[in-house]
Amino acid sequence: MRALLLSLLLLAAGTAHADWRALAVAGTPTDVEVWRPGVFSVSTTSQAVLVVNGAVTQTVAGESLGTLLTPDGCLLSLQRNGSFVSASTCPHPADNPFGTSGLNIVSYARTAGGAAFTYGELGSDQRFAYTPSAADAGLWTPLLNDGARKATRVADAARVAGVDHALFGLLGGTGTELFWYAGATSPRVVSLDAGVALLEAELFPLEGAAPGVLLGAQGGLYRGVLGAGAFEPVPLPPGVTDVTGVVLTPDAGTALGDGFGLAAARLADGGHAVLNAVPVTRGADVGRSWRLNSSFPGPTVPAGMATADLERVRCVDASFCVLTVRSSTGNNLLVYSNAAAPSFGAPAPLTLDEGEQRVLDLPAVDPDGDALHLEAALADGGTAALGLDVAEVDGGLQLTVRAGAVCAAASGSVELRAADGLAAHDVLTRLGVSVRDTQPDPRVVLTPVDATGLQVRCGEGASGRLVQPLPTGLCADVAVGWTQLSGPQLESPQLSGAQVEVRTVEKGLDALLGETLVLQVSADAGSGNAASQVQSLTLSAEPFVALRHRTERPLTVEGETVGVFVDLDNPTACALSDVRVEEQLEGLDYVPGSARFEGAPVDAQVQDGRLVVTGLPLAAGARATLGFSVRTRLLGEGRVKGEAFRRSVRISEAAAPSPEPQSCGCGGAPAGASAVSLLALAGLLRRLARVRG
């Protein structure tokens, strides 16, 4: 009774606050269990107590290694010899029926479902034992005897995917090792990196069958999955050196943010801190990111508690936690209540002119100091009138809101989301955004038509797509019409729409190539906002005639007359009439009257240094040759290159390399000096024949 009165008095002396409460119990706390919000039990070096809504309701005298709460509400205290003892006022079977003489329990852990695990010493042996439920707390089943390792106080247990798991930290020949027990299997050894001084372990469920684990240690915090490789160091806030206690409560939040966690930490300057896990939206990421709890220690935590070691941390859901302090005098418990939801305050509605951009800093406040998961997005899928970029900054969100072009005043909203890991605290609020129509409607202005693929093909006629570009930002539908004024007849001489497909009635390549299609294009946006223009389009084709040059001999001897031959190959099945060939003469002069086409004289004119020959026919699938003579000028080497046209459309392919000299003028009727040379040679041969005859 004296112990109960003393605990009540010490609790009453604690300091009350909305976030943190400092409490005192007799002895140095060694373990704590939280059963539900406001209800927890504490093990100390001198007693075990059950606290309900701030008052001690049961006390069990004597050193306690751990506690259980039976279904009928009876507090059981685990003794060093492995027995459970209850308070005299609690209806329970006789105390100490299961204790073992000489057994020294070192560590103890239990699952939320009541399965309890211990690790203790019995002489030179080590005993690892398990009991299935709180109702059978004393029914220990020995699972392992091992004299090679020594037990530590590091232990935790959890039920994951329907299987009870326990993890114990042991000291072996290679340093700290973890014993992992999973269901009915034999314990497995999980090795840690050499030099890791383990202080705490926390098992938590993940999506798979194996539990995740957080390891508090001197030097930081480590995270991993049991049986899945090495543990990785977790990034921690600057100044944090050791993690002495840690707890994680997944599944207490929602898809907006889950994975509430609390950790006790030492700082490089000798102080202490409390860390919060940042809630996440992916279950696989819980426990990866931690931040300082901004409300700790705060004005309600006595100064002495801020410099004492915080050790065990236990929570229920994400709403109520208890931390133990390594102290046998004064306040040695900290009670944390996640009482307040985060808030963005009441952000004032935003008004933008169209085309304007605004950067807005929105602080997110959590009165409990919890770490938050923050998001922002355009509500209801967004609108063309608004654009949004989001960046998370220290203490909140930075929004860059952009207003697009509008035809009338428009409105939308940005949905702001915040989560501290407790489902009841999820925050969904909206920031209203209005866009003013400040720009005058643009006038309809017609630019040249974009003719995509309006080309002539042999035997298929001319076809393609015509696109009339329109100004951006028009606030009304624009009626676009097309009317043919002249040129080859179209299958549909009147069309409508900003994009139209056209096709000629005529299919002949020769008849269409180079012809001009003239259209009147009109666009009407209503209210007198209209425009019209005449567009002229030339029917063209990809170059298809191969044009090659040959010469009798190199064009390098000054003052010499040389024959030039131009071969034109038409590979199509369509004959062409009135082909024009233009030859650029460099360092050369045309010999008047020497032009021949397929051996017949043709008219050739020199215009601006170019030799122009018109009216040449090209048969389908055939080659024809144009020949002419040139005289080389003084100084420099002569060059010749040419192109072929049908009307205004170039039909010859890219120019071939410089012409190669030929041994004689062949492939077409000889011209100029070449013709004279051949006639003289023929006369000489006839005279020689007569002499010999």
Phi, psi and omega in degrees: 000321179298321179296320180295316179296319180298317179296318179299318180295318180293321177296320181295334182279351181294159181268133182264143176202158183296332184254311186235139173232132178264128181233165180225137173228158180289142181087174177267121181299135177242341181200156177214143175231132177254122186265320175197168182307125179087351183238120179208161177235147184234134172259134177229180179288353183228351183190173169232138181228150172250125182249127178236114179052044174089356181241141176283123181252338177216145178223135174239117183287156178100154180306138182238133177263345181177170183225157171226153175239116184286163179303332179269013173085019181268129177278127177246136180247129180279125180266168181300328184274006177094358179271157173255134181239140179246165176292153181295338180274357184261127179290110182203154176306167184305143181290155170060037176279346187247003181295152180241126181297131179086353180283135179238099179290129181254318183221157187209142177210155179216155177269166178297336179276355175108352179291128184248146180228142174227158171225124185217175183246137176226094186066232179270357180267161174245135181242128177246120189226163189215142173229141190281337184202164180294330181295333179245048190301330185269358184275074180284136177245110180298134182243337185201134170242123185210118181266002185272347184234155182244138184286152170238178180278355183284119180200149172201159180216153179201154175257118185232125179053040176080007182238136176278129179239146173223148181224127180234139175269127182233154176255119179240193182294334181259012181109206182285133176231158177249130171263122183247119177251129181229105177061227185272003182280161176288150179301146177245147180266128176245116183277147175251159176300143179301137178095354179281114178267101188283136179241333185199152175226143179222118175268144179210152182283143171239188184289333181270190182279334181274142180283153168276162181216139171247132182242112173279138185208166169293120182106354176148205184229138181237148183226147177186185176239129182299132180080007184238033175102193187288160176272141183255141176293141180263129177299134181235160179300153179303141177094345180279127180252308185237149173245113187264342179203147182204145176215146180225135182234076176296163176072009174268347181255207181226186178297342178285334179175121182224163177099046176298139178209155179223139180220144174262136187221152170261149180250158182296333181274006179096351179277185181228156183214162173245133179252149173244137171288140178280123177301151184228167178259352176244126182302328182291348184258003183298141177078009182271338185227135183226147178225158177293137173285117188286348181267353181261139358279334178072175185287343184270352179265120179304149185301322181296327180289334181287346180249357179267155181292125168274136185238262185290143177230127176222142181225160168241129188052228175233025189248337188211127183223155175228135177240138177266151179240135181284085179201141178258357179230151177067202182291126180224017174224141172240126179252126181245131176241124176277079190269335189245142176275154175293166182207144170265010186073213178235079183298132181290145177303150184251134177238126182236149167279150179301138184085354182274152176233137181227135175258128186231126175264123181242104177288143174247127186245133170238113183301335179276356180079013183291150170289146187235148166261124185240142177215158172211142179204156175296132184287151174057036177082358177084178180214154180297341182282346186229145170232153185214133168240141185234134174225137176271126179241170182302116176088006180170206181240148171246119182254134170248108185255129181242135177260128178272186177285136179229155177264344176206165179307135183229162179216157177198192180205156175252126178272125180256134184229137178218141179216138175253008179099354176251122188305321183293346183259002179304136181243126173231113179223164184236142173254114181286138179231127177245143179241124179273142175275100186247350183258139176293150179296134180291151177281151175286119177233129182262129176253168182307146181292142173269107181264107181262112175072024178277081185228161181264136175235142184303120178079357182244350182080193180254136179207162177164184182250134176250131181237126176261105178298142179237151178299145174282156176085010176291136186262009178219157176294140182252126176271119181247129179234151182233131178227128180282132178258321180198177181100181180306138185296135176268152176298327176232097184288345177233126182225163179223150180118152180293337175234129180224152175256130181238153179209137180276153174288316177292138182249350186287135179294314184294325182287331187261328189299122179088353178289159182248127176261123182248124182232147171257124181250131179234145178224132184226116178261008179083167179054037178078003180268088185217161179206156179211147177203160178260129180244133178247129183234130177270131178280119186236181178209157173295136179307136185224349181270126176275124182242121183230148182247146172223151176228156178297320182200168183303147181269058187238344182273123185294137175074012182265147176264127185228140176277136178242137181236132181243114178267129177242117181253123176255103185277354185276171177269013182244126177284152180237145175239159175055050174276139180249132177246131178239123181247125177272119181257120180244119181070021184224152174238135178288137175274107186307141176080002184269354185288133177226140174238116185054039177087350182257140180298141176226156180282134178226136181236142175263120182229115178053045177079007180243138175271120185246125177237125184243169174073025182271129176269146174236118179287157179294133175061031185226168175246141174230153185234132173255128179237149176199164181250146177230157177242128182286145179269169175290147176063121174095163180262137180280147177223151177219136176210151187211172178218156177242143183228149164242115192054234183266004186261125175287128182248352181272147179286178182305147184300138178282170177300169181308144185295144177269141178291146179253156181288334178203166179282102179222171182090359178183174180295134179296155184223148171062229182298330178298316180296318180299317180298317181292321179295320179296320179296322180294319179297321179297317180297322181293320180294320178296324180294319181294320181298317182291333180283000000 
